[in-house]
Amino acid sequence: MNVSDSEGATRLWGGRFAGGPAEALARLSVSVQFDWRLAPYDLIGSRAHARVLAGAGLLDPEELGQILAALDDLDSACATGEFRPTVEDEDVHTALERGLLERLGTLGGKLRAGRSRNDQVATDLRLYLRDHARGVAVALIELADALTEQAERNVDTPAPGLTHVQHAQPVSFGHWLLAHVQPLLRDLERLRDWDGRAAISPLGSGALAGSSLPLDPAAVAKELGFQAPAPNSMDAVADRDFVAEFLFVTALIGVHLSRLGEEVVLWTSTEFGWVELDDAFATGSSIMPQKKNADIAELARGKSGRLTGGLVAVLTMLKGLPLTYDRDMQEDKEPVFDAVETLRLLLPALAGMIATMTVRVDRLAAAAPVGFSLATEVADWLVRKGVPFRDAHEITGQLVALCSARECELEDVSDEDLKVISEHLDPSVREVLTVSSALASRTTPGSTGPGPVAEQLALVQHRLDTWRQWAIEKVVPR
Ligand code: ARG
């Protein structure tokens, strides 16, 4: 092993090479500046591997004790920053082997038996992601909580429901806010489902073919909190489905946050004026003193681009790669680190923004019936009287046209004019022409009436509580 060459590097592969690598190669190849995030997970894997080597009789109890103590010492030195990777360390595995050699001398070199960076890096990344998926879940729940609390306060707040950003039908603003919670609940479910598939241990697969040493992959898997060892050593080191799938989940979270962000941008505009942001969660302009901007919402919209980009980058990198490990796969890490770190910044800011925003109930209520949004109530009223919907739609359309021309509201049309439009219309139609009656008439499950919204709210709160328990579950032994 070439522990140290003329440049002082600690390469793990120097034996057959005449000299050190070219500067340009070394600079291209190095990943320690980002994969150092895997250090704690690499050390967890190393402890398990040391025990397995001892179980196989390849380390005596004394050696095992020394190695475990050195790994603990290295772990705390990494945590305090006392041990740091240097520019000479190609990657996290190289740096940590150097740390072990510094502590143990040649004994430190025994730990590499039966293990390759290929199964190591796949294991480290699974551990990192399983751990951080729960961190993402905790932050998602915080945002879902903020939305749910606002929803609870606004179950009875009428709002103009939109399609095509045009006034469509009145809805409860609480229902609207819960419509942003539902995707987050699905995201949580996706994270948990992903976690089940990610819980497979590659350790023991070595470079690609498994090991001739009597290792115990099942014991290692168990110790690391995985459900099972990988069933195929070649797939174990070649598979990055868990990375791509994780990035799909984070990309979709990004899309959900972006759609929420876009709505907050609209709601806070002067034209809408439905919501006012707390000063602590809004920004000003360097030139226009009056400005109050929804930058958090805009950054949510903007950052969805990089989350989607990470997924596309990894899928494109994987496509066409021959089995098993290829160096291309080193490109799998930065997108997931970026996704995790992006969400870690974004979600708490969004949660704070939503929790502290003021909902302008008066403006929402005033806007709810605007744009003939109760026209469907008239059509449904006609249907209840036996008129085919096709005709009801036509009749109501004529009523709307009349009101448009006269610049009046549906309920302002005189009894005579109602009769002129259709024999089926009579003054009692005005009973359905209020926002509150429109909302109260929505009693089917999942609809926007006060009853179903209250039921939905209770269910959402219950499901969030369940997710809370999942998110704090410890899966990675640390
Ligand atoms: N830094 C490498 C990566 O992230 C570790 C695995 C290297 N394996 C190899 N055979 N060169 O993918």
Residues whose N, C-alpha, C, O or C-beta is under 5 A from the ligand:
A	BS01	LIG	S31 D91 R117 N118 V121 M329 Q330
